Amino acid sequence: MRLAYWNTDLNRAGPGLLLRDLRLGRADDLRVAARTIAALQADVLVISGFDYDAGGLALAALNAALPQPYDHLRPLRPNTGIASGFDLDGNGRSDEARDAIGFGRFPGEGGMAILSRLPLDAAASVDHSGLLWRDLPGAALPPLPEGAAEMLRLSTTGHHDTAVVLPDGRRLHLLTWHATPPAFDGERNIRRNHDEAAFWLHLLDSPQAPQAPFVLIGQANVDPDKGNGDPAALRALLADTRLQDVLAGDTVDYGGALGVLRVSYILPSASITVTGAGHAPQPEGARHHPIWMEISP
């Protein structure tokens, strides 16, 4: 089976605008996205940078635009844009995008979703996105307004364990996340980015660890060797013997001082046989390369 991940950067400036543009069918970036997704030919595709709505209407509209629509869709409810009620960036206001639990101008901006040709088992799936940052063992919280630690979640977008039903009846667990970039809010985002990767190390060591086979897939938003941020937790994941790191190489070109970085990852569990992997061409007008991997769980 072929897995793929792509940070689409399709989020819009307000709620409902992505759905509007999908229904109108006139936006160039959405036409490019449909062609890109079709060319990936993935059995299971994880996307991020895609606005969430509770009814999954935008995801359904994207799927309908594909030449071969997927049978199973799962929009993953994110923490982005949910008001915290606190002035998290210290600028004297508490109602801005940077004050939300996860950066967002409205609830659901830039969420994640799964499109699958195989069934998804909701009963065997777990949403870890409600974990408070302070409750992560070894959490490196920055200074926060009084009371903020009692409500601030670790996940910027989300940490999800989604079970895919394999043809033989076993479950393949997709461990998905899109971490905050280690920029814009200084030390706070650097620490949060690190701890969002560290969460997976904690989960794999815990009684809640998914049974193999599983795949860690998404955007860590940090490069192990260059760029900004603290890559210690990511390096630990890449070196962990329970995971395989077989798809190296840069996945984004930010231009300017940051340049090209590796920020997107597909890390299958050690028991999985990898038969192929690669980077798809960078879509027209997009910053991120889709990445794919062919596996035998």
Summary of the structure (lengths in Angstrom):
residues: 297
radius of gyration: 18.1
end to end distance: 8.4
largest distance: 56.1
contacts: 998
relative contact order: 0.16
helix: 22%
strand: 28%
